[in-house]
Amino acid sequence: KRNIYLMDMSGKMVSTTLWGEDAERFDGSRQPVIAIKGARLSDFGGRSLSVLTSSTVLLNPDIPEAFKLRGWFDSEGQVVEAMSISDVRGMGGGGSNTNWKTLLDIKSENLGHGDKADYLTTVATIVYLRKENCLYQACPTPDCNKKVVDQQNGLYRCEKCDKEFPNFKYRLILTASIADFGDNQYVTCFQESAESILGQNATYLGELREKNEHAFEEVFQNANFRTHTFRLRIKLETYNDESRIKATVMEVKPVDHKEHAKRMIMNIRQPAQIGRA
């Protein structure tokens, strides 16, 4: 089984499920044009397609419609913010639906208020990093990240594993504030995303904090006011009868400024085109 996401010149996107050999053979790395005949349409949780054994699937078919779609996608479609007609709420960070948004969209579109979390991608700048309590001593076993208790005798106890260890590993939980032109948002960054933001691994930072506080602070200063592409998970959570949006960073990548500029130009053109219509 393999889920792919298809978009046509309307800018609408639909989730499509491939099965068996179709799923194994499909190569979407070059974003091919795909033609499907006889797929099953489902309306459950939004519209989606499923390719059956009786369906016909063609990649880059030699027909005028395919050439027209290819030309549109290469010139402008690849930076269009696709509107999904499938239920993509709750998709993981590795989903093919990029779902570009601004931070202001989180509030204006009430993202995260549904039964499942919303996922989005945004370009934003780090304006604050909380270095206090960002590191903790964790269980050294590969599959456990539970905080250990220092036994003050050279051993560290993990309650989850019910064992004592002569060592530990450092783990990161970093709170940051990110901002774009319209709003700002506090986010939580776990190990991999925090290391990407700080440009150092947790083990080095833990040792640095113990040996050179000034150098430790410099790492955070150097990471401030840098712009990244963030993949965010947004969910409304309630604690002590107080509800607030929790934003978790799933992935951090460098900004592709060329593609980012294309998206901004398309966003400017779309309202203008609507106005002329």
The 8 nearest C-alpha neighbors of each residue, nearest first, counted from 0:
[[1, 18, 17, 22, 19, 16, 2, 23],
 [0, 2, 17, 22, 16, 18, 3, 23],
 [3, 1, 16, 15, 17, 14, 4, 0],
 [2, 4, 15, 14, 16, 1, 5, 95],
 [5, 3, 14, 13, 15, 12, 95, 6],
 [4, 6, 12, 13, 14, 3, 7, 15],
 [7, 5, 12, 11, 10, 13, 4, 8],
 [6, 8, 9, 10, 11, 5, 12, 68],
 [9, 7, 10, 68, 6, 71, 76, 11],
 [10, 8, 11, 7, 6, 12, 81, 82],
 [9, 11, 81, 8, 7, 6, 82, 12],
 [12, 10, 82, 9, 6, 81, 83, 7],
 [11, 13, 6, 83, 5, 82, 81, 84],
 [14, 12, 5, 85, 4, 84, 47, 83],
 [13, 15, 4, 47, 85, 3, 48, 5],
 [16, 14, 48, 3, 49, 2, 47, 4],
 [17, 15, 2, 49, 1, 50, 48, 3],
 [16, 18, 22, 1, 50, 0, 21, 2],
 [19, 17, 0, 22, 21, 1, 20, 16],
 [18, 20, 22, 21, 0, 23, 17, 1],
 [19, 21, 23, 22, 24, 18, 25, 17],
 [20, 22, 24, 19, 23, 18, 17, 25],
 [23, 21, 17, 18, 1, 20, 19, 25],
 [24, 22, 20, 21, 25, 19, 18, 1],
 [25, 23, 21, 22, 20, 26, 19, 27],
 [24, 26, 22, 23, 21, 27, 20, 17],
 [27, 25, 28, 24, 29, 30, 31, 23],
 [26, 28, 30, 29, 31, 25, 3, 32],
 [27, 29, 30, 26, 31, 25, 3, 95],
 [30, 28, 27, 31, 26, 32, 59, 25],
 [29, 31, 27, 28, 32, 26, 33, 72],
 [32, 30, 29, 59, 33, 27, 58, 28],
 [31, 33, 59, 58, 65, 69, 30, 34],
 [34, 32, 58, 57, 59, 31, 35, 56],
 [33, 35, 57, 56, 58, 36, 32, 60],
 [36, 34, 56, 55, 57, 33, 38, 37],
 [35, 37, 55, 54, 38, 56, 34, 50],
 [36, 38, 54, 39, 55, 35, 53, 51],
 [39, 37, 50, 49, 54, 36, 51, 48],
 [38, 40, 49, 48, 50, 41, 37, 51],
 [41, 39, 48, 47, 38, 49, 42, 46],
 [40, 42, 47, 46, 43, 48, 39, 45],
 [43, 41, 46, 45, 44, 47, 40, 85],
 [42, 44, 45, 41, 46, 47, 86, 85],
 [45, 43, 86, 42, 46, 85, 41, 47],
 [46, 44, 85, 86, 42, 43, 84, 47],
 [45, 47, 42, 85, 41, 84, 43, 44],
 [48, 46, 14, 41, 85, 13, 15, 40],
 [49, 47, 15, 40, 39, 38, 41, 16],
 [48, 50, 16, 39, 15, 38, 51, 17],
 [51, 49, 38, 17, 54, 16, 39, 48],
 [50, 52, 54, 53, 38, 49, 39, 37],
 [53, 51, 54, 50, 55, 18, 19, 21],
 [52, 54, 51, 55, 37, 50, 38, 36],
 [55, 53, 37, 51, 52, 36, 38, 50],
 [54, 56, 36, 35, 37, 57, 53, 34],
 [57, 55, 35, 34, 54, 36, 58, 33],
 [58, 56, 34, 33, 60, 35, 59, 55],
 [57, 59, 33, 60, 32, 31, 34, 56],
 [58, 60, 32, 33, 31, 57, 61, 65],
 [61, 59, 58, 62, 57, 65, 34, 33],
 [60, 62, 59, 65, 63, 66, 64, 58],
 [61, 63, 65, 64, 60, 66, 59, 67],
 [64, 62, 66, 65, 67, 61, 68, 60],
 [65, 63, 67, 66, 62, 68, 69, 61],
 [64, 66, 68, 67, 63, 62, 69, 60],
 [67, 65, 69, 63, 68, 64, 70, 62],
 [66, 68, 64, 70, 65, 69, 63, 71],
 [67, 69, 71, 65, 70, 66, 72, 64],
 [70, 68, 66, 72, 67, 71, 65, 73],
 [69, 71, 67, 73, 68, 72, 74, 66],
 [70, 72, 68, 74, 69, 73, 76, 75],
 [71, 73, 76, 69, 77, 75, 70, 74],
 [72, 74, 70, 71, 75, 69, 77, 76],
 [75, 73, 71, 72, 70, 76, 77, 69],
 [74, 76, 72, 77, 73, 71, 78, 79],
 [77, 75, 72, 79, 78, 71, 73, 74],
 [76, 78, 72, 75, 79, 73, 74, 80],
 [79, 77, 262, 76, 75, 261, 80, 258],
 [78, 80, 76, 77, 81, 262, 75, 265],
 [81, 79, 99, 78, 82, 98, 10, 262],
 [80, 82, 10, 11, 79, 12, 83, 98],
 [83, 81, 11, 12, 10, 80, 84, 98],
 [82, 84, 12, 85, 11, 13, 81, 87],
 [83, 85, 13, 46, 45, 12, 82, 11],
 [86, 84, 45, 46, 83, 13, 47, 14],
 [85, 87, 45, 44, 88, 84, 46, 83],
 [86, 88, 90, 85, 89, 83, 96, 14],
 [89, 87, 117, 90, 86, 115, 116, 118],
 [88, 90, 116, 115, 117, 87, 91, 118],
 [91, 89, 88, 87, 94, 92, 118, 117],
 [92, 90, 93, 94, 89, 118, 232, 249],
 [91, 93, 94, 249, 90, 230, 118, 250],
 [92, 94, 91, 95, 90, 96, 249, 97],
 [95, 93, 96, 92, 91, 90, 97, 87],
 [94, 96, 97, 93, 4, 3, 92, 2],
 [97, 95, 94, 98, 4, 87, 90, 81],
 [96, 98, 99, 95, 120, 119, 94, 118],
 [99, 97, 119, 96, 120, 100, 80, 81],
 [100, 98, 120, 121, 97, 119, 80, 101],
 [99, 101, 121, 120, 104, 119, 98, 102],
 [100, 102, 104, 103, 121, 99, 105, 179],
 [103, 101, 104, 105, 182, 183, 100, 179],
 [102, 104, 182, 101, 105, 181, 106, 107],
 [105, 103, 107, 101, 102, 106, 108, 100],
 [106, 104, 110, 103, 102, 108, 107, 109],
 [107, 105, 109, 104, 108, 103, 110, 102],
 [106, 108, 104, 109, 105, 103, 110, 102],
 [107, 109, 110, 104, 106, 105, 103, 111],
 [110, 108, 106, 107, 105, 112, 111, 104],
 [109, 111, 105, 108, 112, 117, 106, 233],
 [110, 112, 234, 233, 116, 235, 117, 113],
 [113, 111, 235, 110, 109, 234, 114, 116],
 [114, 112, 115, 111, 116, 110, 234, 117],
 [113, 115, 112, 116, 111, 234, 88, 89],
 [116, 114, 89, 113, 88, 117, 111, 234],
 [115, 117, 234, 89, 111, 233, 88, 232],
 [116, 118, 233, 88, 111, 89, 232, 110],
 [119, 117, 232, 231, 233, 116, 90, 89],
 [118, 120, 98, 231, 230, 99, 100, 97],
 [121, 119, 230, 99, 229, 98, 97, 100],
 [120, 122, 229, 100, 228, 99, 101, 123],
 [121, 123, 228, 227, 229, 226, 120, 254],
 [124, 122, 179, 178, 226, 177, 227, 121],
 [123, 125, 226, 178, 177, 225, 224, 126],
 [124, 126, 177, 224, 223, 225, 127, 176],
 [127, 125, 224, 177, 176, 223, 124, 178],
 [126, 128, 176, 175, 125, 223, 129, 177],
 [129, 127, 175, 130, 174, 176, 219, 223],
 [128, 130, 174, 131, 175, 127, 173, 133],
 [129, 131, 133, 128, 132, 173, 219, 216],
 [130, 132, 133, 129, 134, 173, 128, 174],
 [133, 131, 134, 130, 135, 172, 129, 173],
 [132, 134, 172, 173, 130, 131, 171, 135],
 [135, 133, 171, 132, 170, 172, 169, 205],
 [134, 136, 170, 169, 137, 171, 146, 133],
 [135, 137, 169, 146, 168, 167, 147, 170],
 [138, 136, 146, 168, 147, 144, 145, 167],
 [137, 139, 167, 144, 145, 140, 147, 157],
 [140, 138, 167, 168, 137, 141, 166, 143],
 [139, 141, 143, 138, 142, 144, 167, 168],
 [142, 140, 143, 139, 144, 138, 168, 137],
 [141, 143, 140, 144, 139, 138, 145, 160],
 [144, 142, 140, 145, 141, 138, 139, 137],
 [145, 143, 137, 138, 146, 142, 170, 139],
 [144, 146, 137, 138, 143, 147, 157, 159],
 [147, 145, 137, 136, 138, 144, 135, 157],
 [146, 148, 157, 156, 137, 138, 155, 136],
 [149, 147, 156, 155, 150, 157, 146, 158],
 [148, 150, 155, 151, 154, 147, 156, 153],
 [149, 151, 152, 154, 155, 148, 156, 153],
 [152, 150, 149, 153, 154, 155, 148, 156],
 [153, 151, 150, 154, 149, 155, 165, 156],
 [152, 154, 151, 165, 150, 155, 149, 166],
 [153, 155, 165, 164, 152, 150, 163, 149],
 [156, 154, 149, 164, 163, 148, 150, 147],
 [155, 157, 163, 148, 147, 162, 158, 164],
 [158, 156, 147, 159, 160, 162, 161, 138],
 [157, 159, 161, 160, 156, 162, 147, 145],
 [158, 160, 157, 161, 145, 162, 143, 138],
 [159, 161, 162, 157, 158, 143, 138, 156],
 [162, 160, 158, 159, 157, 163, 156, 164],
 [163, 161, 160, 157, 156, 164, 158, 159],
 [162, 164, 156, 155, 154, 157, 165, 161],
 [163, 165, 155, 154, 166, 156, 162, 167],
 [166, 164, 154, 153, 155, 163, 167, 156],
 [165, 167, 164, 155, 139, 154, 168, 153],
 [168, 166, 139, 138, 137, 136, 169, 155],
 [169, 167, 139, 137, 136, 138, 170, 202],
 [168, 170, 136, 202, 201, 135, 137, 205],
 [171, 169, 135, 134, 201, 190, 137, 136],
 [170, 172, 134, 190, 133, 189, 173, 201],
 [173, 171, 189, 133, 188, 134, 190, 174],
 [172, 174, 188, 133, 187, 193, 171, 189],
 [175, 173, 187, 129, 186, 128, 188, 172],
 [176, 174, 128, 186, 127, 185, 129, 177],
 [175, 177, 185, 127, 184, 126, 125, 186],
 [178, 176, 125, 124, 184, 183, 126, 123],
 [179, 177, 183, 124, 123, 182, 184, 125],
 [178, 180, 123, 181, 182, 124, 183, 102],
 [179, 181, 182, 178, 123, 101, 183, 102],
 [182, 180, 179, 103, 102, 183, 101, 178],
 [183, 181, 103, 102, 178, 179, 180, 184],
 [182, 184, 178, 177, 102, 179, 176, 185],
 [185, 183, 177, 176, 186, 178, 102, 182],
 [186, 184, 176, 175, 177, 246, 183, 174],
 [185, 187, 246, 175, 247, 174, 176, 184],
 [188, 186, 174, 247, 173, 248, 246, 175],
 [189, 187, 173, 193, 248, 192, 172, 247],
 [190, 188, 172, 193, 192, 171, 191, 173],
 [189, 191, 171, 193, 192, 194, 170, 172],
 [192, 190, 194, 193, 189, 195, 250, 188],
 [191, 193, 195, 194, 188, 250, 251, 190],
 [194, 192, 188, 196, 190, 195, 191, 189],
 [193, 195, 197, 191, 200, 199, 192, 196],
 [196, 194, 192, 198, 193, 197, 191, 251],
 [195, 197, 193, 194, 198, 192, 222, 251],
 [198, 196, 194, 199, 222, 195, 193, 218],
 [197, 199, 195, 194, 196, 200, 222, 218],
 [200, 198, 194, 197, 201, 203, 204, 195],
 [199, 201, 194, 203, 202, 204, 198, 197],
 [200, 202, 204, 203, 169, 170, 205, 171],
 [203, 201, 205, 204, 169, 200, 206, 168],
 [202, 204, 206, 205, 201, 200, 207, 199],
 [205, 203, 207, 201, 206, 202, 208, 200],
 [206, 204, 202, 208, 207, 203, 201, 169],
 [205, 207, 203, 209, 204, 208, 210, 202],
 [208, 206, 204, 210, 211, 209, 205, 215],
 [207, 209, 212, 205, 215, 206, 210, 211],
 [208, 210, 206, 207, 211, 205, 212, 204],
 [211, 209, 207, 208, 206, 212, 215, 205],
 [212, 210, 207, 214, 213, 208, 209, 215],
 [211, 213, 215, 208, 214, 216, 210, 207],
 [214, 212, 216, 215, 211, 217, 208, 207],
 [213, 215, 217, 216, 211, 212, 218, 207],
 [214, 216, 212, 213, 217, 218, 208, 207],
 [217, 215, 213, 219, 218, 214, 212, 220],
 [216, 218, 220, 214, 219, 215, 221, 213],
 [217, 219, 221, 216, 215, 220, 222, 197],
 [220, 218, 222, 217, 216, 221, 223, 197],
 [219, 221, 217, 223, 222, 218, 216, 128],
 [220, 222, 218, 219, 223, 217, 197, 224],
 [223, 221, 219, 220, 197, 225, 218, 196],
 [222, 224, 220, 125, 225, 221, 126, 219],
 [225, 223, 125, 126, 124, 226, 222, 127],
 [224, 226, 124, 223, 125, 222, 227, 126],
 [225, 227, 124, 123, 125, 224, 122, 254],
 [228, 226, 253, 254, 122, 123, 252, 229],
 [227, 229, 122, 252, 254, 121, 251, 253],
 [230, 228, 251, 121, 120, 250, 231, 227],
 [229, 231, 120, 250, 249, 119, 248, 251],
 [232, 230, 248, 119, 247, 249, 118, 229],
 [231, 233, 118, 247, 246, 117, 116, 248],
 [232, 234, 246, 111, 117, 116, 245, 118],
 [235, 233, 111, 116, 245, 244, 236, 112],
 [234, 236, 244, 111, 112, 243, 245, 242],
 [235, 237, 242, 243, 244, 234, 245, 238],
 [236, 238, 242, 241, 240, 243, 239, 235],
 [237, 239, 241, 240, 242, 236, 243, 235],
 [240, 238, 241, 237, 242, 236, 243, 235],
 [241, 239, 238, 237, 242, 236, 243, 235],
 [242, 240, 238, 237, 239, 243, 236, 235],
 [243, 241, 237, 236, 238, 235, 240, 244],
 [242, 244, 235, 236, 245, 237, 241, 238],
 [243, 245, 235, 234, 236, 246, 233, 111],
 [246, 244, 234, 233, 235, 243, 236, 247],
 [245, 247, 233, 186, 232, 231, 187, 244],
 [248, 246, 187, 232, 186, 231, 249, 188],
 [247, 249, 231, 188, 250, 230, 187, 232],
 [248, 250, 230, 231, 92, 247, 232, 192],
 [251, 249, 230, 192, 248, 229, 252, 92],
 [250, 252, 229, 192, 228, 195, 230, 227],
 [251, 253, 228, 227, 254, 229, 250, 195],
 [254, 252, 227, 228, 255, 251, 226, 229],
 [253, 255, 228, 227, 256, 252, 226, 122],
 [254, 256, 258, 257, 259, 253, 228, 260],
 [257, 255, 259, 258, 254, 260, 261, 253],
 [256, 258, 260, 259, 255, 261, 254, 262],
 [259, 257, 261, 260, 256, 255, 262, 78],
 [258, 260, 256, 262, 261, 257, 255, 263],
 [259, 261, 263, 257, 258, 262, 256, 264],
 [262, 260, 258, 264, 259, 263, 265, 78],
 [263, 261, 265, 259, 78, 264, 260, 266],
 [262, 264, 266, 260, 265, 261, 267, 259],
 [263, 265, 267, 261, 266, 262, 268, 260],
 [264, 266, 268, 262, 267, 263, 269, 261],
 [267, 265, 263, 264, 269, 268, 262, 270],
 [268, 266, 264, 265, 269, 263, 270, 271],
 [269, 267, 265, 271, 266, 270, 272, 264],
 [268, 270, 272, 271, 266, 267, 265, 273],
 [271, 269, 273, 272, 268, 274, 267, 266],
 [272, 270, 274, 268, 269, 273, 275, 267],
 [273, 271, 269, 275, 274, 270, 268, 276],
 [274, 272, 270, 276, 271, 275, 269, 268],
 [273, 275, 271, 272, 276, 270, 269, 268],
 [276, 274, 272, 273, 271, 270, 269, 268],
 [275, 273, 274, 272, 271, 270, 269, 268]]
